[in-house]
Amino acid sequence: MKQKVIIYMILCICIVSCRPASKQVDRIDQAVDRIKINKELYSIEVEKALNQKEIYLSKVFKQVKTIILETHKDALIGSISSMQIYKDSIFILDRNGSKGLFLFNKEGRFLKRYGNIGRGPGEYTEPSDFTLNIQNKIVYILDSQTQNILTYNLTTGDFVKNIQLVDSKYKSFNIQSADNCIFTDAYYYEKQESAFLLQKINTATGERTKKWLPTKLYNKNFSKPTFANENIFFDRTQKSPKFIQYFMDTIISIGSNEIMPFLAINSPNLLKENDLKESGVDNATIEMNLLQKNLIYHISDFVSYKDIVYFTFRQKNFFRCCLYNTKTKDTQIGINVIDDIIYKTKYISLIPRFCTSSDDGIYAYIDPIEMDRFIEIAKTNRLQVKLDKLIKLKQLKHESNPIIFIYN
């Protein structure tokens, strides 16, 4: 009898000792909504694909079309923070220079600006991101300073209404529309055990209705707005937009009620939470320390077109470029991209930055701060002789708006 009592007590101790771990899992599950399991998740083994130093764009694309944006006094683009395409329209957000959202057509002609800087109705102070609701013909602009979402008529540009985000525990900098729903990111100034990365917003009240992706599990437990100026939504006007924050190694696909992994990169050199803890607390210190280590992190510049997926990631002091074919699973990862479609020589490192895609191809742009260099290249006959609008490119001036290229 005494032996049975002892055995019973041991079993009770074991059960009790196991409960905290179980409760911790439950707390995580209860804090956020579950994402869907994707049995067809794309997976890239980095070490197996590190097979070349250079990727030639002529082996991927057949041609490129040039769009020269009109240089208009009401639309002087100082930076391209985000670009989205809808039919014949090109929407460009400049959050650092002119601080506004500008609409051009695919001929490059300036059409209108949505909203203005100020504090009145329809005005914003820090337009950090925008998104398009194609179904209802609505443009949303997120003002990160006031945490307001400003709503405009996509066709006329008229201001419709303001949506005030109500939770003050975190701050949102990016916004995405999908399946007639609105999603934003979340960053925290103070550490929160229940921190999450993605939420769905009620457009009537500004309240959160769902939240996904615990920061601890998906972003190496990093939730501060240190890298909040980075774009985190991609494939933005496609059926399933993509989401990835700075230290995530899995790209997430977004739908109205279906959040699931889309593509993951795998490597023994992936950044881990402890690596991040040892790297400091501020932006400059973190980057400087991470550059000394052979770690993989910061997936960005994601675009997809037909069966092609392109993105970049950082490893030590290099940005590596990855081309992945979702049909054949072929993968190319290289340090350098050689744009032999635009330039005559491979030694020109000024590569247009891929940013979005549409039915007519992948869109890229020359960064406004690099325009003087591009103009000098054009004037010294280092562009391909068959390049679209070559004569007009040679006539560009210092004050010209950026150039857009469409690869297909």
C-alpha positions as CSV (number, residue, x, y, z in Angstrom):
1,M,0.0,0.0,0.0
2,K,2.8,2.4,0.9
3,Q,4.5,1.6,-2.4
4,K,1.3,2.5,-4.3
5,V,1.1,5.8,-2.4
6,I,4.7,6.7,-3.3
7,I,4.1,5.9,-7.0
8,Y,0.9,8.0,-7.0
9,M,2.8,10.9,-5.5
10,I,5.5,10.7,-8.1
11,L,2.9,10.6,-10.9
12,C,1.2,13.7,-9.4
13,I,4.5,15.6,-9.3
14,C,5.3,14.7,-12.9
15,I,1.8,15.9,-14.0
16,V,2.1,19.1,-12.2
17,S,5.6,19.8,-13.5
18,C,4.4,19.3,-17.0
19,R,1.6,21.8,-16.7
20,P,3.5,25.1,-17.1
21,A,4.8,24.2,-20.5
22,S,1.3,23.2,-21.6
23,K,-0.1,26.4,-20.2
24,Q,2.6,28.4,-22.0
25,V,1.6,26.8,-25.3
26,D,-2.1,27.5,-24.6
27,R,-1.3,31.2,-23.7
28,I,0.5,31.6,-27.1
29,D,-2.4,29.9,-28.9
30,Q,-5.0,32.0,-27.1
31,A,-3.1,35.2,-27.6
32,V,-3.3,35.0,-31.4
33,D,-5.3,33.4,-34.1
34,R,-3.9,30.2,-35.6
35,I,-2.5,30.3,-39.2
36,K,-3.4,27.6,-41.7
37,I,-0.9,24.8,-42.3
38,N,0.3,24.8,-45.9
39,K,1.1,21.3,-47.1
40,E,2.5,22.7,-50.3
41,L,4.9,25.2,-48.6
42,Y,7.8,26.2,-50.9
43,S,11.1,25.6,-49.3
44,I,14.6,26.8,-50.3
45,E,17.7,25.1,-49.0
46,V,20.2,28.0,-49.3
47,E,23.4,26.0,-49.2
48,K,22.3,23.8,-52.1
49,A,21.3,26.8,-54.2
50,L,24.5,28.9,-53.7
51,N,25.6,27.8,-57.1
52,Q,26.8,31.0,-58.8
53,K,28.2,34.4,-58.1
54,E,26.2,36.2,-60.8
55,I,22.6,36.1,-62.1
56,Y,22.1,37.4,-65.7
57,L,18.7,39.0,-66.2
58,S,18.7,38.2,-69.9
59,K,18.4,34.5,-69.0
60,V,15.2,35.2,-67.0
61,F,13.5,38.0,-69.0
62,K,13.1,38.5,-72.7
63,Q,12.6,42.3,-72.8
64,V,12.1,45.5,-70.8
65,K,9.7,48.4,-71.3
66,T,10.6,51.9,-70.2
67,I,8.3,54.4,-68.4
68,I,9.7,57.9,-67.9
69,L,7.6,59.6,-65.2
70,E,6.6,63.1,-66.1
71,T,8.4,65.7,-64.1
72,H,5.6,67.8,-62.7
73,K,5.7,70.7,-60.2
74,D,3.0,68.9,-58.1
75,A,4.7,65.5,-58.2
76,L,8.4,65.7,-57.6
77,I,9.4,62.2,-56.4
78,G,12.2,62.3,-53.9
79,S,11.9,58.6,-53.0
80,I,9.9,55.6,-54.0
81,S,8.7,54.1,-50.8
82,S,6.1,51.9,-52.3
83,M,4.6,51.3,-55.7
84,Q,1.4,49.5,-56.7
85,I,-0.1,48.8,-60.1
86,Y,-3.8,48.7,-61.1
87,K,-4.8,48.4,-64.7
88,D,-3.2,51.4,-66.5
89,S,-2.4,53.2,-63.2
90,I,0.9,53.5,-61.2
91,F,0.5,54.5,-57.6
92,I,3.7,55.8,-56.0
93,L,4.2,56.7,-52.3
94,D,7.0,59.1,-51.4
95,R,7.1,59.1,-47.6
96,N,10.5,60.9,-47.3
97,G,10.6,63.6,-50.0
98,S,7.3,65.1,-51.1
99,K,5.4,63.1,-48.5
100,G,2.4,62.0,-50.6
101,L,0.7,59.4,-52.8
102,F,0.9,60.2,-56.5
103,L,-0.9,58.6,-59.5
104,F,0.7,58.3,-62.9
105,N,-0.5,56.3,-65.9
106,K,1.7,53.8,-67.8
107,E,2.7,56.5,-70.2
108,G,4.3,58.3,-67.3
109,R,1.8,61.2,-67.2
110,F,1.0,62.6,-63.8
111,L,-2.7,62.4,-63.0
112,K,-3.4,63.3,-59.4
113,R,-2.2,63.4,-55.8
114,Y,-4.2,61.8,-52.9
115,G,-4.5,64.0,-49.9
116,N,-2.0,66.6,-48.7
117,I,0.3,67.4,-45.7
118,G,-1.6,69.0,-42.8
119,R,-4.0,68.2,-40.0
120,G,-7.4,69.0,-41.6
121,P,-9.9,66.5,-43.1
122,G,-8.2,64.3,-45.7
123,E,-4.7,65.5,-44.6
124,Y,-1.9,63.5,-43.1
125,T,1.4,64.3,-41.3
126,E,3.5,61.1,-41.9
127,P,2.1,59.0,-44.8
128,S,4.0,55.7,-44.1
129,D,2.1,53.3,-46.3
130,F,-0.9,52.9,-48.6
131,T,-3.0,50.1,-50.1
132,L,-5.7,49.7,-52.7
133,N,-9.1,48.1,-52.2
134,I,-9.8,47.2,-55.8
135,Q,-13.3,45.8,-55.2
136,N,-14.7,49.0,-53.6
137,K,-12.4,51.5,-55.5
138,I,-10.8,52.8,-52.3
139,V,-7.4,54.0,-51.5
140,Y,-6.2,53.8,-47.9
141,I,-3.3,55.8,-46.6
142,L,-1.8,55.1,-43.1
143,D,-0.5,58.1,-41.2
144,S,2.0,56.5,-38.8
145,Q,2.2,59.6,-36.6
146,T,-1.5,60.0,-35.9
147,Q,-2.4,56.3,-36.4
148,N,-5.2,57.3,-38.7
149,I,-6.2,55.5,-41.8
150,L,-7.4,58.0,-44.4
151,T,-9.8,56.8,-47.0
152,Y,-10.1,58.2,-50.6
153,N,-12.1,57.5,-53.6
154,L,-9.7,55.7,-56.0
155,T,-11.2,57.2,-59.1
156,T,-11.8,60.8,-58.1
157,G,-9.2,61.2,-55.3
158,D,-11.9,62.7,-53.0
159,F,-11.5,62.2,-49.3
160,V,-14.1,59.8,-47.9
161,K,-13.5,59.2,-44.2
162,N,-11.0,58.7,-41.4
163,I,-10.4,55.5,-39.4
164,Q,-8.7,55.9,-36.1
165,L,-6.7,52.9,-34.9
166,V,-7.7,52.5,-31.2
167,D,-5.1,50.3,-29.5
168,S,-2.3,52.4,-28.0
169,K,-0.1,49.5,-26.8
170,Y,1.6,49.3,-30.2
171,K,2.0,51.3,-33.4
172,S,1.3,50.4,-37.0
173,F,3.4,51.6,-40.0
174,N,2.2,49.4,-42.9
175,I,-1.2,48.6,-44.2
176,Q,-2.5,46.0,-46.7
177,S,-6.0,45.3,-48.3
178,A,-6.9,41.7,-49.1
179,D,-10.2,40.2,-49.9
180,N,-12.0,43.5,-49.0
181,C,-10.3,43.4,-45.5
182,I,-7.6,45.7,-44.0
183,F,-4.5,44.4,-42.3
184,T,-1.7,46.3,-40.5
185,D,1.6,45.4,-38.8
186,A,2.3,46.0,-35.1
187,Y,5.4,47.3,-33.3
188,Y,5.9,47.8,-29.6
189,Y,8.0,50.4,-27.7
190,E,7.8,48.3,-24.5
191,K,8.3,44.6,-24.3
192,Q,5.0,42.6,-24.4
193,E,4.7,38.9,-23.8
194,S,1.7,38.7,-26.1
195,A,3.3,40.8,-28.9
196,F,2.2,39.8,-32.4
197,L,3.1,40.9,-35.9
198,L,-0.1,41.1,-38.0
199,Q,-3.7,42.1,-37.3
200,K,-7.0,42.6,-39.1
201,I,-8.8,45.9,-38.6
202,N,-12.5,46.7,-38.4
203,T,-12.9,49.6,-40.9
204,A,-15.9,50.9,-39.1
205,T,-14.4,51.2,-35.6
206,G,-10.6,51.0,-36.1
207,E,-10.6,48.1,-33.6
208,R,-8.6,44.9,-34.0
209,T,-10.7,41.9,-34.9
210,K,-7.9,39.2,-35.3
211,K,-4.2,38.9,-34.7
212,W,-1.6,36.5,-36.0
213,L,2.1,35.5,-35.8
214,P,3.5,35.8,-32.2
215,T,6.6,37.8,-32.3
216,K,8.5,35.3,-30.2
217,L,7.8,32.5,-32.7
218,Y,8.1,34.3,-36.0
219,N,10.4,37.3,-35.6
220,K,13.1,36.2,-33.2
221,N,11.2,37.9,-30.4
222,F,12.0,41.4,-31.9
223,S,9.0,43.8,-31.8
224,K,10.5,47.3,-31.6
225,P,10.0,49.8,-34.4
226,T,13.7,49.9,-35.1
227,F,13.2,48.8,-38.7
228,A,9.7,50.0,-39.2
229,N,10.7,52.0,-42.3
230,E,11.2,48.7,-44.2
231,N,8.5,47.5,-46.6
232,I,6.9,44.3,-45.2
233,F,3.9,43.8,-47.6
234,F,4.6,42.5,-51.1
235,D,2.7,41.2,-54.1
236,R,0.3,43.9,-53.0
237,T,-2.3,43.9,-55.8
238,Q,-2.2,40.2,-56.3
239,K,-4.8,37.7,-55.1
240,S,-2.7,36.7,-52.1
241,P,-0.4,39.5,-50.8
242,K,2.7,38.5,-48.9
243,F,4.0,39.6,-45.5
244,I,7.4,39.4,-43.9
245,Q,9.1,41.4,-41.1
246,Y,12.8,42.1,-40.8
247,F,13.9,39.0,-38.9
248,M,11.4,36.4,-40.3
249,D,12.6,33.5,-42.4
250,T,9.2,32.5,-43.7
251,I,7.1,34.6,-46.2
252,I,3.4,34.6,-45.2
253,S,0.5,34.6,-47.6
254,I,-2.5,36.8,-46.6
255,G,-6.3,36.3,-47.3
256,S,-9.4,37.5,-45.5
257,N,-9.6,34.5,-43.1
258,E,-6.6,32.5,-44.3
259,I,-3.1,33.4,-43.1
260,M,-0.6,30.7,-44.0
261,P,3.1,30.2,-44.8
262,F,4.0,30.6,-48.5
263,L,7.8,30.1,-48.7
264,A,10.6,29.4,-46.2
265,I,14.3,29.6,-46.5
266,N,16.4,27.0,-44.6
267,S,20.0,27.1,-43.6
268,P,22.2,26.3,-40.5
269,N,23.2,30.0,-40.8
270,L,19.7,31.4,-40.2
271,L,19.7,34.2,-37.6
272,K,18.5,33.0,-34.2
273,E,17.0,34.8,-31.2
274,N,20.2,34.6,-29.2
275,D,22.2,36.1,-32.1
276,L,19.9,39.1,-32.0
277,K,20.1,39.5,-28.3
278,E,23.8,39.7,-28.5
279,S,23.8,42.3,-31.2
280,G,22.6,45.4,-29.3
281,V,19.4,47.4,-28.9
282,D,19.5,50.2,-31.5
283,N,19.4,50.1,-35.3
284,A,23.1,51.0,-36.0
285,T,24.5,48.7,-33.3
286,I,22.4,45.7,-34.4
287,E,23.4,46.1,-38.1
288,M,27.1,46.7,-37.3
289,N,27.3,43.5,-35.1
290,L,25.3,41.4,-37.5
291,L,27.5,42.3,-40.4
292,Q,30.4,40.6,-38.5
293,K,28.6,37.3,-38.5
294,N,27.8,34.8,-41.2
295,L,24.1,35.0,-40.5
296,I,21.1,35.0,-42.9
297,Y,18.3,37.4,-42.3
298,H,16.2,40.3,-43.7
299,I,14.2,38.8,-46.7
300,S,13.0,41.7,-48.8
301,D,12.1,43.0,-52.3
302,F,9.8,40.0,-52.9
303,V,8.1,39.9,-56.3
304,S,6.4,37.1,-58.3
305,Y,5.5,36.9,-61.9
306,K,4.0,33.7,-63.4
307,D,6.3,30.9,-62.1
308,I,9.1,33.2,-61.1
309,V,9.7,34.3,-57.5
310,Y,12.5,36.9,-56.8
311,F,13.7,38.2,-53.4
312,T,16.8,39.3,-51.6
313,F,18.2,38.4,-48.2
314,R,21.3,39.5,-46.3
315,Q,24.2,37.3,-45.3
316,K,27.0,39.0,-43.5
317,N,27.8,42.2,-45.6
318,F,26.2,40.9,-48.9
319,F,22.7,41.2,-50.2
320,R,22.1,37.8,-52.0
321,C,19.5,37.6,-54.8
322,C,17.3,34.6,-55.1
323,L,15.4,33.4,-58.2
324,Y,13.0,30.5,-57.6
325,N,10.8,28.7,-60.1
326,T,7.6,27.5,-58.3
327,K,6.9,25.0,-61.0
328,T,10.3,23.3,-61.5
329,K,11.7,24.2,-58.0
330,D,14.9,25.4,-59.7
331,T,16.7,27.9,-57.5
332,Q,19.5,30.4,-58.3
333,I,21.2,32.4,-55.5
334,G,23.9,34.9,-56.4
335,I,25.7,37.8,-54.9
336,N,25.5,40.0,-58.1
337,V,22.7,40.6,-60.5
338,I,23.9,41.5,-64.0
339,D,21.4,43.6,-65.9
340,D,22.6,42.9,-69.4
341,I,19.1,43.9,-70.7
342,I,19.6,47.6,-69.9
343,Y,23.4,48.0,-69.8
344,K,26.1,47.1,-72.3
345,T,28.6,46.1,-69.7
346,K,28.4,43.8,-66.7
347,Y,30.5,46.1,-64.6
348,I,27.7,48.6,-63.9
349,S,26.4,47.9,-60.4
350,L,23.4,50.3,-60.7
351,I,20.6,47.7,-60.8
352,P,16.9,48.8,-60.9
353,R,15.2,47.8,-57.7
354,F,12.4,45.3,-58.2
355,C,9.3,46.4,-56.3
356,T,6.0,45.0,-57.6
357,S,4.4,43.0,-60.5
358,S,1.4,43.0,-62.7
359,D,0.1,41.1,-65.7
360,D,2.6,42.8,-68.0
361,G,5.7,42.0,-65.9
362,I,7.9,42.8,-62.9
363,Y,8.3,46.5,-62.2
364,A,11.6,48.1,-61.1
365,Y,12.8,51.6,-60.6
366,I,16.0,53.6,-60.5
367,D,16.2,55.0,-57.0
368,P,15.9,58.9,-57.2
369,I,19.2,59.3,-55.4
370,E,20.9,57.3,-58.2
371,M,19.3,59.3,-61.1
372,D,22.3,61.5,-61.7
373,R,24.5,58.4,-62.0
374,F,21.9,56.8,-64.4
375,I,21.8,60.0,-66.5
376,E,25.6,60.0,-66.8
377,I,25.5,56.3,-67.9
378,A,22.9,57.2,-70.6
379,K,24.7,60.2,-71.9
380,T,28.0,58.2,-72.2
381,N,26.3,55.5,-74.4
382,R,26.5,52.6,-71.9
383,L,22.9,51.6,-72.3
384,Q,21.8,48.8,-74.7
385,V,21.2,50.2,-78.2
386,K,17.8,48.4,-78.4
387,L,16.6,49.7,-75.1
388,D,13.1,51.1,-75.2
389,K,13.0,55.0,-75.3
390,L,16.7,55.2,-75.5
391,I,16.8,58.7,-77.1
392,K,14.5,60.1,-74.4
393,L,16.7,58.5,-71.7
394,K,19.7,60.3,-73.0
395,Q,17.8,63.6,-72.7
396,L,17.0,63.3,-69.0
397,K,17.9,66.2,-66.7
398,H,19.1,66.4,-63.2
399,E,15.6,67.3,-61.9
400,S,13.9,64.5,-63.8
401,N,11.6,62.1,-61.9
402,P,12.7,58.5,-61.5
403,I,12.6,55.9,-64.3
404,I,10.5,52.7,-64.2
405,F,11.3,49.5,-66.1
406,I,8.9,46.6,-66.7
407,Y,10.7,43.2,-67.2
408,N,8.8,40.4,-68.9
